[in-house]
Amino acid sequence: MLLGRVHGTAVCTLKYPGTEGLKLLVVQPLNKNLEPVGSLQVAADVVQAGPGDLCVMVRSREAALAMPEITFVPIDLALVGIVDELEVRNAAGFDLLLKPGWNQFA
Amino acid sequence: MILGKVLGTVVTTISHPHFKNRRLLVIQPLGLPGEAPGEDFLALDSTHAGIGDTVLVNREGGGARLVLQNPDACVISLIVGIVDSVHLD
């Protein structure tokens, strides 16, 4: 699951059966610091997001499971939440390396 | 499953019903020294983990559906454990 910013809408007149009525949005996947990762993608919307919204997205088969009615549809990226608040600590303050021997975390 | 560090929290008031009443956390995968750090991602919490905790994350939908006891849950990444220690040879 990943973060993304909505950049616009995509309109398709011809769609696969089961995907009629689904809203398609153009999104830019982002990392934790809200920097772009990869290129623009199209996601199916189930939470009525709009352009400019920061969203939570889900990929693969689970994206189709997020659809409201028919869940066996050819969808591989779905918008499942609108972010109100994002709190991320600076990664430099944490030890993100696994060293040989015992690594104690507790 | 992967080992990761919880670096942040995400608050969503409007979200899919399968995400209700659970926290979404920002996870940074742990790596070996000299290795490129993995891409961060979001995971749903089932263990009451917090920022700074080292966690075990299941990144596959089938296991998440089992834990959430919902055969249609649209969740891929799920935190399934808080790690106390890891030993590497």
N, CA and C atoms of all chains as a GROMACS GRO file, in nm:
protein
  585
    1MET      N    1   0.086  -0.118   0.000
    1MET     CA    2   0.000   0.000   0.000
    1MET      C    3   0.089   0.123   0.000
    2LEU      N    4   0.046   0.229  -0.062
    2LEU     CA    5   0.134   0.344  -0.087
    2LEU      C    6   0.056   0.474  -0.087
    3LEU      N    7   0.131   0.585  -0.082
    3LEU     CA    8   0.071   0.718  -0.087
    3LEU      C    9   0.069   0.767  -0.231
    4GLY      N   10  -0.026   0.853  -0.264
    4GLY     CA   11  -0.031   0.911  -0.397
    4GLY      C   12  -0.104   1.044  -0.396
    5ARG      N   13  -0.069   1.128  -0.492
    5ARG     CA   14  -0.135   1.259  -0.505
    5ARG      C   15  -0.219   1.257  -0.631
    6VAL      N   16  -0.345   1.300  -0.620
    6VAL     CA   17  -0.434   1.302  -0.737
    6VAL      C   18  -0.400   1.422  -0.824
    7HIS      N   19  -0.378   1.399  -0.954
    7HIS     CA   20  -0.342   1.506  -1.046
    7HIS      C   21  -0.452   1.538  -1.146
    8GLY      N   22  -0.548   1.448  -1.164
    8GLY     CA   23  -0.654   1.475  -1.260
    8GLY      C   24  -0.745   1.356  -1.276
    9THR      N   25  -0.833   1.365  -1.372
    9THR     CA   26  -0.927   1.254  -1.394
    9THR      C   27  -0.903   1.195  -1.532
   10ALA      N   28  -0.937   1.066  -1.547
   10ALA     CA   29  -0.931   1.000  -1.677
   10ALA      C   30  -1.072   0.954  -1.710
   11VAL      N   31  -1.112   0.974  -1.835
   11VAL     CA   32  -1.248   0.935  -1.876
   11VAL      C   33  -1.238   0.828  -1.985
   12CYS      N   34  -1.309   0.718  -1.965
   12CYS     CA   35  -1.315   0.612  -2.065
   12CYS      C   36  -1.461   0.590  -2.100
   13THR      N   37  -1.493   0.591  -2.228
   13THR     CA   38  -1.632   0.560  -2.264
   13THR      C   39  -1.652   0.410  -2.278
   14LEU      N   40  -1.554   0.342  -2.333
   14LEU     CA   41  -1.564   0.196  -2.346
   14LEU      C   42  -1.490   0.134  -2.230
   15LYS      N   43  -1.561   0.056  -2.148
   15LYS     CA   44  -1.494  -0.005  -2.034
   15LYS      C   45  -1.533  -0.152  -2.023
   16TYR      N   46  -1.449  -0.229  -1.959
   16TYR     CA   47  -1.474  -0.371  -1.938
   16TYR      C   48  -1.600  -0.388  -1.852
   17PRO      N   49  -1.683  -0.490  -1.880
   17PRO     CA   50  -1.803  -0.511  -1.797
   17PRO      C   51  -1.767  -0.522  -1.649
   18GLY      N   52  -1.840  -0.452  -1.565
   18GLY     CA   53  -1.811  -0.452  -1.421
   18GLY      C   54  -1.741  -0.326  -1.376
   19THR      N   55  -1.676  -0.258  -1.472
   19THR     CA   56  -1.606  -0.135  -1.434
   19THR      C   57  -1.684  -0.009  -1.475
   20GLU      N   58  -1.803  -0.027  -1.528
   20GLU     CA   59  -1.883   0.091  -1.565
   20GLU      C   60  -1.916   0.169  -1.438
   21GLY      N   61  -1.909   0.301  -1.448
   21GLY     CA   62  -1.943   0.384  -1.333
   21GLY      C   63  -1.829   0.408  -1.237
   22LEU      N   64  -1.718   0.340  -1.254
   22LEU     CA   65  -1.603   0.364  -1.167
   22LEU      C   66  -1.533   0.493  -1.209
   23LYS      N   67  -1.495   0.572  -1.108
   23LYS     CA   68  -1.424   0.697  -1.138
   23LYS      C   69  -1.275   0.666  -1.149
   24LEU      N   70  -1.213   0.713  -1.258
   24LEU     CA   71  -1.070   0.690  -1.277
   24LEU      C   72  -0.994   0.820  -1.253
   25LEU      N   73  -0.889   0.815  -1.173
   25LEU     CA   74  -0.811   0.934  -1.142
   25LEU      C   75  -0.665   0.912  -1.181
   26VAL      N   76  -0.602   1.019  -1.228
   26VAL     CA   77  -0.459   1.013  -1.260
   26VAL      C   78  -0.384   1.048  -1.132
   27VAL      N   79  -0.296   0.958  -1.088
   27VAL     CA   80  -0.226   0.980  -0.961
   27VAL      C   81  -0.075   0.966  -0.978
   28GLN      N   82  -0.004   1.036  -0.892
   28GLN     CA   83   0.142   1.024  -0.887
   28GLN      C   84   0.179   0.951  -0.758
   29PRO      N   85   0.233   0.830  -0.766
   29PRO     CA   86   0.277   0.761  -0.643
   29PRO      C   87   0.387   0.840  -0.573
   30LEU      N   88   0.382   0.843  -0.439
   30LEU     CA   89   0.478   0.921  -0.360
   30LEU      C   90   0.541   0.832  -0.253
   31ASN      N   91   0.660   0.873  -0.208
   31ASN     CA   92   0.721   0.802  -0.095
   31ASN      C   93   0.685   0.875   0.034
   32LYS      N   94   0.749   0.834   0.146
   32LYS     CA   95   0.710   0.890   0.276
   32LYS      C   96   0.737   1.039   0.289
   33ASN      N   97   0.834   1.089   0.212
   33ASN     CA   98   0.864   1.233   0.215
   33ASN      C   99   0.787   1.309   0.109
   34LEU      N  100   0.688   1.244   0.050
   34LEU     CA  101   0.601   1.300  -0.054
   34LEU      C  102   0.679   1.338  -0.179
   35GLU      N  103   0.784   1.264  -0.206
   35GLU     CA  104   0.859   1.281  -0.332
   35GLU      C  105   0.806   1.181  -0.433
   36PRO      N  106   0.796   1.220  -0.562
   36PRO     CA  107   0.740   1.130  -0.664
   36PRO      C  108   0.822   1.002  -0.679
   37VAL      N  109   0.754   0.891  -0.697
   37VAL     CA  110   0.818   0.762  -0.723
   37VAL      C  111   0.757   0.707  -0.852
   38GLY      N  112   0.838   0.694  -0.955
   38GLY     CA  113   0.787   0.641  -1.082
   38GLY      C  114   0.702   0.743  -1.155
   39SER      N  115   0.626   0.694  -1.254
   39SER     CA  116   0.550   0.783  -1.340
   39SER      C  117   0.403   0.789  -1.297
   40LEU      N  118   0.327   0.874  -1.366
   40LEU     CA  119   0.184   0.888  -1.337
   40LEU      C  120   0.112   0.757  -1.365
   41GLN      N  121   0.009   0.728  -1.285
   41GLN     CA  122  -0.069   0.606  -1.306
   41GLN      C  123  -0.216   0.639  -1.293
   42VAL      N  124  -0.301   0.546  -1.338
   42VAL     CA  125  -0.445   0.566  -1.327
   42VAL      C  126  -0.499   0.472  -1.220
   43ALA      N  127  -0.578   0.527  -1.128
   43ALA     CA  128  -0.634   0.447  -1.018
   43ALA      C  129  -0.785   0.458  -1.019
   44ALA      N  130  -0.852   0.351  -0.978
   44ALA     CA  131  -0.997   0.354  -0.961
   44ALA      C  132  -1.027   0.410  -0.822
   45ASP      N  133  -1.125   0.499  -0.815
   45ASP     CA  134  -1.155   0.571  -0.691
   45ASP      C  135  -1.279   0.510  -0.623
   46VAL      N  136  -1.267   0.484  -0.491
   46VAL     CA  137  -1.385   0.439  -0.417
   46VAL      C  138  -1.418   0.532  -0.300
   47VAL      N  139  -1.340   0.639  -0.282
   47VAL     CA  140  -1.363   0.729  -0.167
   47VAL      C  141  -1.396   0.871  -0.211
   48GLN      N  142  -1.424   0.891  -0.339
   48GLN     CA  143  -1.461   1.024  -0.392
   48GLN      C  144  -1.352   1.127  -0.365
   49ALA      N  145  -1.230   1.095  -0.401
   49ALA     CA  146  -1.120   1.190  -0.390
   49ALA      C  147  -1.126   1.287  -0.507
   50GLY      N  148  -1.054   1.399  -0.494
   50GLY     CA  149  -1.052   1.498  -0.600
   50GLY      C  150  -0.910   1.542  -0.628
   51PRO      N  151  -0.890   1.619  -0.735
   51PRO     CA  152  -0.756   1.665  -0.768
   51PRO      C  153  -0.690   1.740  -0.652
   52GLY      N  154  -0.562   1.710  -0.626
   52GLY     CA  155  -0.489   1.773  -0.517
   52GLY      C  156  -0.489   1.692  -0.390
   53ASP      N  157  -0.580   1.595  -0.376
   53ASP     CA  158  -0.588   1.517  -0.253
   53ASP      C  159  -0.470   1.421  -0.240
   54LEU      N  160  -0.422   1.407  -0.116
   54LEU     CA  161  -0.322   1.305  -0.085
   54LEU      C  162  -0.398   1.180  -0.044
   55CYS      N  163  -0.366   1.067  -0.106
   55CYS     CA  164  -0.448   0.947  -0.088
   55CYS      C  165  -0.366   0.825  -0.050
   56VAL      N  166  -0.436   0.726   0.005
   56VAL     CA  167  -0.379   0.594   0.028
   56VAL      C  168  -0.426   0.505  -0.086
   57MET      N  169  -0.332   0.431  -0.147
   57MET     CA  170  -0.368   0.346  -0.260
   57MET      C  171  -0.329   0.203  -0.230
   58VAL      N  172  -0.398   0.111  -0.296
   58VAL     CA  173  -0.367  -0.031  -0.280
   58VAL      C  174  -0.351  -0.091  -0.420
   59ARG      N  175  -0.253  -0.179  -0.434
   59ARG     CA  176  -0.219  -0.236  -0.564
   59ARG      C  177  -0.267  -0.379  -0.578
   60SER      N  178  -0.247  -0.435  -0.694
   60SER     CA  179  -0.265  -0.577  -0.729
   60SER      C  180  -0.410  -0.626  -0.710
   61ARG      N  181  -0.427  -0.754  -0.680
   61ARG     CA  182  -0.560  -0.814  -0.672
   61ARG      C  183  -0.648  -0.744  -0.568
   62GLU      N  184  -0.582  -0.694  -0.462
   62GLU     CA  185  -0.658  -0.630  -0.355
   62GLU      C  186  -0.722  -0.500  -0.402
   63ALA      N  187  -0.669  -0.440  -0.509
   63ALA     CA  188  -0.732  -0.319  -0.563
   63ALA      C  189  -0.871  -0.353  -0.617
   64ALA      N  190  -0.884  -0.467  -0.683
   64ALA     CA  191  -1.014  -0.508  -0.734
   64ALA      C  192  -1.109  -0.541  -0.620
   65LEU      N  193  -1.055  -0.597  -0.510
   65LEU     CA  194  -1.140  -0.629  -0.394
   65LEU      C  195  -1.196  -0.503  -0.329
   66ALA      N  196  -1.133  -0.388  -0.352
   66ALA     CA  197  -1.180  -0.263  -0.292
   66ALA      C  198  -1.302  -0.206  -0.365
   67MET      N  199  -1.334  -0.261  -0.482
   67MET     CA  200  -1.445  -0.205  -0.560
   67MET      C  201  -1.577  -0.228  -0.486
   68PRO      N  202  -1.674  -0.135  -0.503
   68PRO     CA  203  -1.794  -0.140  -0.421
   68PRO      C  204  -1.885  -0.261  -0.446
   69GLU      N  205  -1.902  -0.301  -0.571
   69GLU     CA  206  -1.997  -0.411  -0.594
   69GLU      C  207  -1.929  -0.534  -0.653
   70ILE      N  208  -1.893  -0.524  -0.783
   70ILE     CA  209  -1.831  -0.638  -0.848
   70ILE      C  210  -1.682  -0.634  -0.819
   71THR      N  211  -1.627  -0.738  -0.754
   71THR     CA  212  -1.487  -0.733  -0.714
   71THR      C  213  -1.397  -0.817  -0.806
   72PHE      N  214  -1.455  -0.880  -0.908
   72PHE     CA  215  -1.370  -0.953  -1.003
   72PHE      C  216  -1.360  -0.870  -1.130
   73VAL      N  217  -1.281  -0.762  -1.122
   73VAL     CA  218  -1.268  -0.666  -1.232
   73VAL      C  219  -1.120  -0.641  -1.260
   74PRO      N  220  -1.088  -0.603  -1.385
   74PRO     CA  221  -0.947  -0.578  -1.417
   74PRO      C  222  -0.898  -0.441  -1.369
   75ILE      N  223  -0.880  -0.430  -1.237
   75ILE     CA  224  -0.832  -0.305  -1.174
   75ILE      C  225  -0.708  -0.342  -1.093
   76ASP      N  226  -0.597  -0.268  -1.107
   76ASP     CA  227  -0.480  -0.302  -1.026
   76ASP      C  228  -0.426  -0.187  -0.944
   77LEU      N  229  -0.502  -0.079  -0.935
   77LEU     CA  230  -0.463   0.030  -0.845
   77LEU      C  231  -0.592   0.098  -0.801
   78ALA      N  232  -0.616   0.102  -0.672
   78ALA     CA  233  -0.739   0.162  -0.621
   78ALA      C  234  -0.706   0.264  -0.512
   79LEU      N  235  -0.786   0.371  -0.508
   79LEU     CA  236  -0.775   0.473  -0.404
   79LEU      C  237  -0.867   0.431  -0.291
   80VAL      N  238  -0.811   0.405  -0.172
   80VAL     CA  239  -0.894   0.354  -0.063
   80VAL      C  240  -0.901   0.447   0.058
   81GLY      N  241  -0.835   0.562   0.053
   81GLY     CA  242  -0.844   0.653   0.167
   81GLY      C  243  -0.792   0.791   0.132
   82ILE      N  244  -0.846   0.892   0.199
   82ILE     CA  245  -0.798   1.029   0.181
   82ILE      C  246  -0.722   1.068   0.307
   83VAL      N  247  -0.597   1.109   0.291
   83VAL     CA  248  -0.511   1.138   0.406
   83VAL      C  249  -0.544   1.276   0.462
   84ASP      N  250  -0.574   1.282   0.593
   84ASP     CA  251  -0.596   1.410   0.661
   84ASP      C  252  -0.469   1.457   0.727
   85GLU      N  253  -0.394   1.359   0.781
   85GLU     CA  254  -0.277   1.394   0.860
   85GLU      C  255  -0.170   1.288   0.836
   86LEU      N  256  -0.049   1.334   0.809
   86LEU     CA  257   0.062   1.241   0.786
   86LEU      C  258   0.176   1.284   0.877
   87GLU      N  259   0.217   1.194   0.966
   87GLU     CA  260   0.329   1.226   1.055
   87GLU      C  261   0.441   1.127   1.025
   88VAL      N  262   0.554   1.177   0.977
   88VAL     CA  263   0.668   1.090   0.946
   88VAL      C  264   0.792   1.146   1.013
   89ARG      N  265   0.860   1.062   1.093
   89ARG     CA  266   0.984   1.103   1.159
   89ARG      C  267   1.099   1.094   1.059
   90ASN      N  268   1.203   1.171   1.086
   90ASN     CA  269   1.323   1.167   1.002
   90ASN      C  270   1.391   1.031   1.017
   91ALA      N  271   1.415   0.964   0.903
   91ALA     CA  272   1.474   0.830   0.906
   91ALA      C  273   1.614   0.831   0.966
   92ALA      N  274   1.681   0.948   0.964
   92ALA     CA  275   1.818   0.956   1.016
   92ALA      C  276   1.822   0.928   1.166
   93GLY      N  277   1.711   0.948   1.235
   93GLY     CA  278   1.707   0.924   1.378
   93GLY      C  279   1.690   0.778   1.416
   94PHE      N  280   1.678   0.690   1.318
   94PHE     CA  281   1.654   0.548   1.347
   94PHE      C  282   1.764   0.463   1.285
   95ASP      N  283   1.794   0.352   1.350
   95ASP     CA  284   1.892   0.258   1.296
   95ASP      C  285   1.820   0.161   1.204
   96LEU      N  286   1.845   0.173   1.074
   96LEU     CA  287   1.772   0.091   0.976
   96LEU      C  288   1.858  -0.022   0.921
   97LEU      N  289   1.970  -0.051   0.990
   97LEU     CA  290   2.060  -0.155   0.940
   97LEU      C  291   2.057  -0.278   1.029
   98LEU      N  292   2.067  -0.395   0.967
   98LEU     CA  293   2.078  -0.521   1.040
   98LEU      C  294   2.226  -0.560   1.039
   99LYS      N  295   2.283  -0.578   1.159
   99LYS     CA  296   2.425  -0.612   1.166
   99LYS      C  297   2.441  -0.758   1.202
  100PRO      N  298   2.556  -0.817   1.168
  100PRO     CA  299   2.582  -0.955   1.208
  100PRO      C  300   2.578  -0.968   1.360
  101GLY      N  301   2.529  -1.082   1.409
  101GLY     CA  302   2.516  -1.100   1.553
  101GLY      C  303   2.377  -1.060   1.600
  102TRP      N  304   2.366  -1.034   1.730
  102TRP     CA  305   2.234  -1.001   1.785
  102TRP      C  306   2.199  -0.854   1.762
  103ASN      N  307   2.078  -0.829   1.710
  103ASN     CA  308   2.024  -0.694   1.697
  103ASN      C  309   1.909  -0.685   1.797
  104GLN      N  310   1.927  -0.607   1.903
  104GLN     CA  311   1.822  -0.594   2.003
  104GLN      C  312   1.735  -0.473   1.972
  105PHE      N  313   1.603  -0.492   1.969
  105PHE     CA  314   1.513  -0.381   1.938
  105PHE      C  315   1.426  -0.343   2.057
  106ALA      N  316   1.398  -0.441   2.144
  106ALA     CA  317   1.305  -0.414   2.255
  106ALA      C  318   1.375  -0.335   2.365
  107MET      N  319   0.747  -1.238   0.452
  107MET     CA  320   0.735  -1.132   0.552
  107MET      C  321   0.867  -1.056   0.558
  108ILE      N  322   0.863  -0.932   0.593
  108ILE     CA  323   0.985  -0.852   0.599
  108ILE      C  324   0.997  -0.783   0.735
  109LEU      N  325   1.118  -0.741   0.766
  109LEU     CA  326   1.143  -0.663   0.886
  109LEU      C  327   1.145  -0.516   0.848
  110GLY      N  328   1.079  -0.435   0.930
  110GLY     CA  329   1.077  -0.292   0.899
  110GLY      C  330   1.067  -0.209   1.025
  111LYS      N  331   1.095  -0.081   1.008
  111LYS     CA  332   1.088   0.014   1.120
  111LYS      C  333   0.967   0.106   1.096
  112VAL      N  334   0.889   0.128   1.201
  112VAL     CA  335   0.775   0.220   1.189
  112VAL      C  336   0.828   0.363   1.199
  113LEU      N  337   0.807   0.442   1.093
  113LEU     CA  338   0.858   0.579   1.090
  113LEU      C  339   0.747   0.684   1.102
  114GLY      N  340   0.622   0.643   1.084
  114GLY     CA  341   0.518   0.745   1.088
  114GLY      C  342   0.378   0.688   1.091
  115THR      N  343   0.282   0.778   1.105
  115THR     CA  344   0.141   0.737   1.107
  115THR      C  345   0.063   0.816   1.002
  116VAL      N  346  -0.042   0.755   0.951
  116VAL     CA  347  -0.128   0.818   0.852
  116VAL      C  348  -0.269   0.822   0.910
  117VAL      N  349  -0.332   0.940   0.908
  117VAL     CA  350  -0.469   0.952   0.957
  117VAL      C  351  -0.562   0.975   0.839
  118THR      N  352  -0.663   0.890   0.823
  118THR     CA  353  -0.760   0.906   0.715
  118THR      C  354  -0.899   0.899   0.777
  119THR      N  355  -0.977   1.005   0.760
  119THR     CA  356  -1.115   0.996   0.812
  119THR      C  357  -1.205   0.931   0.708
  120ILE      N  358  -1.182   0.963   0.581
  120ILE     CA  359  -1.259   0.896   0.476
  120ILE      C  360  -1.173   0.783   0.423
  121SER      N  361  -1.216   0.660   0.446
  121SER     CA  362  -1.139   0.548   0.395
  121SER      C  363  -1.232   0.430   0.368
  122HIS      N  364  -1.180   0.332   0.299
  122HIS     CA  365  -1.257   0.212   0.268
  122HIS      C  366  -1.299   0.144   0.399
  123PRO      N  367  -1.420   0.085   0.404
  123PRO     CA  368  -1.465   0.022   0.530
  123PRO      C  369  -1.369  -0.083   0.585
  124HIS      N  370  -1.293  -0.149   0.500
  124HIS     CA  371  -1.200  -0.252   0.549
  124HIS      C  372  -1.084  -0.192   0.629
  125PHE      N  373  -1.064  -0.061   0.619
  125PHE     CA  374  -0.954   0.005   0.690
  125PHE      C  375  -1.002   0.072   0.819
  126LYS      N  376  -1.130   0.062   0.848
  126LYS     CA  377  -1.185   0.133   0.963
  126LYS      C  378  -1.134   0.073   1.095
  127ASN      N  379  -1.114   0.160   1.193
  127ASN     CA  380  -1.074   0.122   1.328
  127ASN      C  381  -0.937   0.056   1.337
  128ARG      N  382  -0.854   0.073   1.235
  128ARG     CA  383  -0.716   0.024   1.243
  128ARG      C  384  -0.623   0.134   1.198
  129ARG      N  385  -0.501   0.134   1.252
  129ARG     CA  386  -0.408   0.241   1.218
  129ARG      C  387  -0.326   0.204   1.095
  130LEU      N  388  -0.298   0.305   1.015
  130LEU     CA  389  -0.208   0.288   0.901
  130LEU      C  390  -0.073   0.348   0.940
  131LEU      N  391   0.034   0.272   0.920
  131LEU     CA  392   0.166   0.319   0.960
  131LEU      C  393   0.260   0.322   0.840
  132VAL      N  394   0.358   0.412   0.845
  132VAL     CA  395   0.460   0.421   0.741
  132VAL      C  396   0.577   0.330   0.781
  133ILE      N  397   0.614   0.237   0.694
  133ILE     CA  398   0.717   0.138   0.725
  133ILE      C  399   0.838   0.158   0.633
  134GLN      N  400   0.957   0.155   0.694
  134GLN     CA  401   1.081   0.156   0.616
  134GLN      C  402   1.148   0.020   0.635
  135PRO      N  403   1.167  -0.060   0.528
  135PRO     CA  404   1.229  -0.190   0.542
  135PRO      C  405   1.372  -0.180   0.594
  136LEU      N  406   1.414  -0.276   0.677
  136LEU     CA  407   1.551  -0.282   0.726
  136LEU      C  408   1.638  -0.353   0.623
  137GLY      N  409   1.767  -0.317   0.618
  137GLY     CA  410   1.856  -0.380   0.522
  137GLY      C  411   1.993  -0.404   0.582
  138LEU      N  412   2.077  -0.473   0.506
  138LEU     CA  413   2.214  -0.499   0.549
  138LEU      C  414   2.302  -0.378   0.518
  139PRO      N  415   2.412  -0.358   0.592
  139PRO     CA  416   2.501  -0.246   0.563
  139PRO      C  417   2.554  -0.255   0.419
  140GLY      N  418   2.556  -0.143   0.350
  140GLY     CA  419   2.606  -0.142   0.213
  140GLY      C  420   2.501  -0.171   0.108
  141GLU      N  421   2.384  -0.213   0.153
  141GLU     CA  422   2.275  -0.246   0.061
  141GLU      C  423   2.190  -0.120   0.038
  142ALA      N  424   2.132  -0.107  -0.082
  142ALA     CA  425   2.043   0.007  -0.106
  142ALA      C  426   1.919  -0.008  -0.018
  143PRO      N  427   1.876   0.100   0.050
  143PRO     CA  428   1.757   0.089   0.135
  143PRO      C  429   1.632   0.062   0.053
  144GLY      N  430   1.542  -0.022   0.107
  144GLY     CA  431   1.419  -0.056   0.036
  144GLY      C  432   1.323   0.062   0.031
  145GLU      N  433   1.228   0.055  -0.059
  145GLU     CA  434   1.127   0.160  -0.075
  145GLU      C  435   1.029   0.154   0.044
  146ASP      N  436   0.997   0.271   0.100
  146ASP     CA  437   0.902   0.270   0.211
  146ASP      C  438   0.760   0.245   0.161
  147PHE      N  439   0.671   0.203   0.251
  147PHE     CA  440   0.533   0.172   0.213
  147PHE      C  441   0.443   0.188   0.335
  148LEU      N  442   0.313   0.173   0.312
  148LEU     CA  443   0.215   0.183   0.421
  148LEU      C  444   0.168   0.043   0.458
  149ALA      N  445   0.142   0.022   0.585
  149ALA     CA  446   0.089  -0.107   0.629
  149ALA      C  447  -0.017  -0.084   0.735
  150LEU      N  448  -0.118  -0.172   0.736
  150LEU     CA  449  -0.222  -0.167   0.837
  150LEU      C  450  -0.169  -0.236   0.962
  151ASP      N  451  -0.209  -0.188   1.079
  151ASP     CA  452  -0.155  -0.242   1.203
  151ASP      C  453  -0.254  -0.338   1.267
  152SER      N  454  -0.203  -0.454   1.312
  152SER     CA  455  -0.289  -0.544   1.390
  152SER      C  456  -0.225  -0.575   1.525
  153THR      N  457  -0.120  -0.500   1.562
  153THR     CA  458  -0.044  -0.534   1.684
  153THR      C  459  -0.026  -0.417   1.780
  154HIS      N  460  -0.083  -0.301   1.755
  154HIS     CA  461  -0.062  -0.181   1.835
  154HIS      C  462   0.085  -0.141   1.836
  155ALA      N  463   0.149  -0.143   1.720
  155ALA     CA  464   0.286  -0.095   1.708
  155ALA      C  465   0.285   0.058   1.706
  156GLY      N  466   0.400   0.118   1.738
  156GLY     CA  467   0.412   0.263   1.737
  156GLY      C  468   0.538   0.307   1.666
  157ILE      N  469   0.553   0.439   1.653
  157ILE     CA  470   0.670   0.494   1.584
  157ILE      C  471   0.797   0.449   1.657
  158GLY      N  472   0.896   0.401   1.581
  158GLY     CA  473   1.022   0.354   1.638
  158GLY      C  474   1.028   0.204   1.658
  159ASP      N  475   0.914   0.136   1.655
  159ASP     CA  476   0.913  -0.009   1.674
  159ASP      C  477   0.965  -0.080   1.550
  160THR      N  478   1.034  -0.192   1.571
  160THR     CA  479   1.073  -0.280   1.461
  160THR      C  480   0.965  -0.386   1.448
  161VAL      N  481   0.912  -0.402   1.328
  161VAL     CA  482   0.794  -0.487   1.312
  161VAL      C  483   0.813  -0.590   1.202
  162LEU      N  484   0.728  -0.693   1.210
  162LEU     CA  485   0.723  -0.798   1.109
  162LEU      C  486   0.603  -0.765   1.021
  163VAL      N  487   0.625  -0.748   0.891
  163VAL     CA  488   0.516  -0.707   0.803
  163VAL      C  489   0.489  -0.815   0.699
  164ASN      N  490   0.364  -0.856   0.690
  164ASN     CA  491   0.319  -0.951   0.590
  164ASN      C  492   0.278  -0.871   0.467
  165ARG      N  493   0.346  -0.891   0.354
  165ARG     CA  494   0.315  -0.812   0.234
  165ARG      C  495   0.247  -0.898   0.130
  166GLU      N  496   0.139  -0.960   0.166
  166GLU     CA  497   0.068  -1.046   0.073
  166GLU      C  498  -0.078  -1.051   0.119
  167GLY      N  499  -0.171  -1.035   0.027
  167GLY     CA  500  -0.311  -1.019   0.063
  167GLY      C  501  -0.374  -1.138   0.132
  168GLY      N  502  -0.334  -1.259   0.093
  168GLY     CA  503  -0.398  -1.379   0.150
  168GLY      C  504  -0.381  -1.388   0.301
  169GLY      N  505  -0.259  -1.362   0.347
  169GLY     CA  506  -0.233  -1.365   0.491
  169GLY      C  507  -0.309  -1.254   0.562
  170ALA      N  508  -0.316  -1.137   0.500
  170ALA     CA  509  -0.388  -1.025   0.560
  170ALA      C  510  -0.537  -1.057   0.574
  171ARG      N  511  -0.594  -1.122   0.472
  171ARG     CA  512  -0.737  -1.158   0.479
  171ARG      C  513  -0.763  -1.257   0.590
  172LEU      N  514  -0.667  -1.350   0.613
  172LEU     CA  515  -0.680  -1.447   0.722
  172LEU      C  516  -0.680  -1.376   0.857
  173VAL      N  517  -0.583  -1.284   0.877
  173VAL     CA  518  -0.572  -1.215   1.006
  173VAL      C  519  -0.694  -1.128   1.030
  174LEU      N  520  -0.741  -1.059   0.926
  174LEU     CA  521  -0.855  -0.968   0.942
  174LEU      C  522  -0.987  -1.045   0.943
  175GLN      N  523  -0.982  -1.175   0.917
  175GLN     CA  524  -1.101  -1.261   0.914
  175GLN      C  525  -1.207  -1.205   0.820
  176ASN      N  526  -1.160  -1.160   0.704
  176ASN     CA  527  -1.251  -1.110   0.601
  176ASN      C  528  -1.199  -1.159   0.466
  177PRO      N  529  -1.270  -1.252   0.400
  177PRO     CA  530  -1.219  -1.310   0.275
  177PRO      C  531  -1.212  -1.211   0.159
  178ASP      N  532  -1.266  -1.089   0.177
  178ASP     CA  533  -1.263  -0.990   0.070
  178ASP      C  534  -1.185  -0.864   0.108
  179ALA      N  535  -1.109  -0.867   0.215
  179ALA     CA  536  -1.040  -0.745   0.261
  179ALA      C  537  -0.940  -0.696   0.157
  180CYS      N  538  -0.946  -0.565   0.128
  180CYS     CA  539  -0.856  -0.508   0.027
  180CYS      C  540  -0.730  -0.453   0.094
  181VAL      N  541  -0.661  -0.540   0.167
  181VAL     CA  542  -0.541  -0.501   0.241
  181VAL      C  543  -0.427  -0.590   0.193
  182ILE      N  544  -0.312  -0.532   0.164
  182ILE     CA  545  -0.197  -0.613   0.124
  182ILE      C  546  -0.097  -0.621   0.239
  183SER      N  547  -0.050  -0.506   0.285
  183SER     CA  548   0.055  -0.505   0.388
  183SER      C  549  -0.008  -0.497   0.525
  184LEU      N  550   0.027  -0.592   0.612
  184LEU     CA  551  -0.029  -0.597   0.746
  184LEU      C  552   0.083  -0.625   0.846
  185ILE      N  553   0.086  -0.545   0.952
  185ILE     CA  554   0.186  -0.567   1.057
  185ILE      C  555   0.136  -0.681   1.145
  186VAL      N  556   0.217  -0.788   1.154
  186VAL     CA  557   0.171  -0.906   1.227
  186VAL      C  558   0.256  -0.936   1.350
  187GLY      N  559   0.359  -0.854   1.376
  187GLY     CA  560   0.438  -0.880   1.495
  187GLY      C  561   0.531  -0.765   1.527
  188ILE      N  562   0.568  -0.753   1.655
  188ILE     CA  563   0.668  -0.654   1.697
  188ILE      C  564   0.794  -0.732   1.733
  189VAL      N  565   0.906  -0.696   1.669
  189VAL     CA  566   1.029  -0.775   1.681
  189VAL      C  567   1.108  -0.730   1.804
  190ASP      N  568   1.152  -0.830   1.885
  190ASP     CA  569   1.236  -0.798   2.001
  190ASP      C  570   1.384  -0.802   1.963
  191SER      N  571   1.423  -0.906   1.891
  191SER     CA  572   1.564  -0.916   1.853
  191SER      C  573   1.579  -1.002   1.729
  192VAL      N  574   1.688  -0.980   1.656
  192VAL     CA  575   1.718  -1.056   1.535
  192VAL      C  576   1.863  -1.099   1.545
  193HIS      N  577   1.890  -1.224   1.512
  193HIS     CA  578   2.030  -1.270   1.512
  193HIS      C  579   2.072  -1.305   1.370
  194LEU      N  580   2.181  -1.246   1.325
  194LEU     CA  581   2.237  -1.276   1.192
  194LEU      C  582   2.373  -1.341   1.209
  195ASP      N  583   2.399  -1.445   1.134
  195ASP     CA  584   2.530  -1.512   1.140
  195ASP      C  585   2.633  -1.436   1.059
   0.00000   0.00000   0.00000
